[in-house]
């Protein structure tokens, strides 16, 4: 398993590096780009014939859709099974969980559609936000699995930090003046 983790990490590093270099080269070679998200489609349109470029772009869109699909199913399952059925209502029937999962799927889908329509940032900024949030999980999960002295208190503290991070970054984006307050500096020190 450890070998698989190393190989997966190396593969992701290699592919991410290629994607980043494509973006850097695109900015250098293509002038007057309005959004950084347009670099890869423009490189494909200029370097390939229209048929092949459309197939590659369709592949990128399909990869994005399959990723969003998996995340939607995982999030719905986490909310309905892990939060609702195990914490809120331990006696919930499968029918009630199924109804709730449909409602949660629709709500999360609407939120994702709003992100797509209103575009709160470029794809790079949204990924940066998402991976920063996931990075918070790495240490608590690894210590929770492998550290013999892990307790419920350490888990609670890690969840507090996660909530503080989400609130602080969201509030800073929504209300830019909040970053100058004393409260913001205290949250940043957590």
C-alpha positions in Angstrom: 0.0 0.0 0.0 2.8 2.4 0.8 4.3 1.8 -2.7 0.9 2.6 -4.2 0.8 5.9 -2.3 4.3 6.9 -3.5 3.5 5.9 -7.1 0.2 7.8 -7.0 1.8 10.9 -5.5 4.6 10.8 -8.1 2.1 10.4 -10.9 -0.1 13.3 -9.7 3.0 15.5 -9.2 4.1 14.8 -12.8 0.7 15.4 -14.3 0.1 18.6 -12.2 3.5 19.9 -13.3 2.7 19.3 -16.9 -0.6 21.2 -16.5 1.1 24.1 -14.8 3.7 24.3 -17.4 1.1 24.3 -20.1 -0.5 27.3 -18.4 2.8 29.1 -18.0 3.7 28.6 -21.7 0.2 29.6 -22.7 0.4 32.9 -20.9 3.8 33.5 -22.5 2.7 32.6 -26.1 -0.9 33.7 -26.3 -1.5 37.4 -25.7 -4.6 39.2 -24.4 -6.1 36.4 -22.4 -9.1 37.7 -20.4 -9.2 34.8 -18.0 -6.6 32.3 -17.0 -9.2 29.5 -17.3 -9.1 30.0 -21.1 -5.5 29.1 -21.6 -5.8 25.3 -22.2 -8.7 25.5 -24.6 -6.9 28.3 -26.5 -3.7 26.2 -26.7 -5.7 23.3 -28.0 -7.5 25.4 -30.6 -4.3 26.9 -31.9 -2.3 23.7 -31.9 -4.7 21.1 -33.2 -7.4 21.0 -35.9 -10.9 21.9 -34.7 -12.1 18.3 -34.6 -9.3 17.0 -32.3 -9.4 20.2 -30.2 -13.1 19.7 -29.6 -12.5 16.0 -28.6 -9.8 17.1 -26.1 -12.0 19.8 -24.6 -14.9 17.4 -24.4 -12.5 15.1 -22.5 -11.6 17.8 -20.0 -15.3 18.6 -19.5 -16.1 14.9 -19.0 -13.3 14.5 -16.4 -14.7 17.5 -14.6 -18.2 16.1 -14.6 -17.1 12.7 -13.4 -15.2 14.3 -10.6 -18.2 16.5 -9.6 -20.4 13.4 -9.8 -18.3 11.4 -7.4 -17.9 14.3 -5.0 -21.7 14.9 -5.0 -22.4 11.2 -4.1 -19.7 11.2 -1.4 -21.0 14.5 0.1 -24.6 13.3 0.1 -23.6 10.0 1.7 -21.5 11.8 4.4 -24.4 14.1 5.3 -27.1 11.5 5.3 -25.3 8.5 6.8 -22.5 9.9 8.9 -24.2 13.0 10.3 -28.0 12.4 10.1 -28.2 8.6 10.7 -25.3 8.2 13.2 -25.6 11.5 15.1 -29.0 13.2 14.7 -31.4 10.3 14.3 -30.0 6.9 15.1 -33.3 5.2 14.6 -33.8 6.6 11.0 -35.2 4.1 8.6 -33.7 3.5 5.2 -36.7 5.2 3.6 -36.1 8.4 5.6 -32.4 8.4 4.8 -33.2 7.9 1.1 -35.6 10.9 1.1 -33.1 13.0 2.9 -30.3 12.0 0.5 -32.5 13.2 -2.5 -33.1 16.5 -0.8 -29.4 16.9 0.1 -28.4 16.0 -3.5 -30.7 18.7 -4.9 -29.5 21.3 -2.4 -25.8 20.6 -3.1 -26.4 20.5 -6.8 -28.0 23.9 -6.7 -25.1 25.3 -4.7 -22.7 23.8 -7.3 -24.7 25.3 -10.2 -24.6 28.7 -8.4 -20.8 28.4 -8.2 -20.7 27.6 -11.9 -23.0 30.4 -13.0 -21.7 33.2 -10.7 -18.1 32.1 -10.7 -16.8 33.4 -7.4 -13.2 33.0 -8.8 -11.2 31.4 -11.4 -10.8 27.6 -11.5 -7.3 28.1 -10.0 -8.6 30.2 -7.1 -11.4 27.7 -6.3 -9.0 24.8 -6.5 -6.6 26.7 -4.2 -9.4 27.1 -1.7 -10.5 23.5 -1.9 -7.0 22.0 -1.6 -6.2 24.4 1.3 -9.3 23.0 3.1 -8.2 19.4 2.3 -4.7 20.1 3.6 -6.2 20.7 7.0 -7.5 17.1 7.1 -4.1 15.5 6.4 -2.5 15.8 9.8 -5.6 14.9 11.9 -6.3 11.9 9.7 -2.8 10.6 9.7 -2.4 11.2 13.4 -5.8 9.7 14.0 -4.9 6.6 12.2 -1.3 6.1 13.2 -0.8 7.9 16.5 -1.4 5.7 19.5 -2.2 8.6 21.9 -4.9 10.2 19.7 -8.0 11.1 21.7 -11.5 12.6 21.1 -10.2 15.9 22.3 -7.6 16.2 19.6 -10.3 15.3 17.0 -12.6 18.0 18.4 -9.8 20.5 18.2 -9.0 19.7 14.6 -12.7 20.1 13.7 -12.7 23.5 15.4 -9.7 24.5 13.3 -11.4 23.3 10.2 -14.6 25.3 10.9 -12.5 28.4 11.8 -10.6 28.1 8.5 -13.8 27.8 6.5 -15.4 30.7 8.2 -12.4 32.9 8.1 -11.6 32.4 4.4 -15.3 32.6 3.4 -15.8 35.7 5.5 -12.7 37.3 4.2 -13.8 36.8 0.6 -17.4 38.0 1.3 -16.5 40.9 3.6 -13.0 42.2 2.7 -13.1 44.7 5.6 -13.2 41.8 8.1 -9.5 41.0 7.5 -8.6 44.2 9.3 -10.4 43.4 12.5 -8.9 42.0 15.7 -11.3 39.0 15.5 -9.8 38.1 12.1 -6.2 38.1 13.5 -7.3 35.8 16.4 -8.9 33.3 13.9 -5.7 33.4 11.8 -3.7 32.5 14.8 -5.7 29.3 15.4 
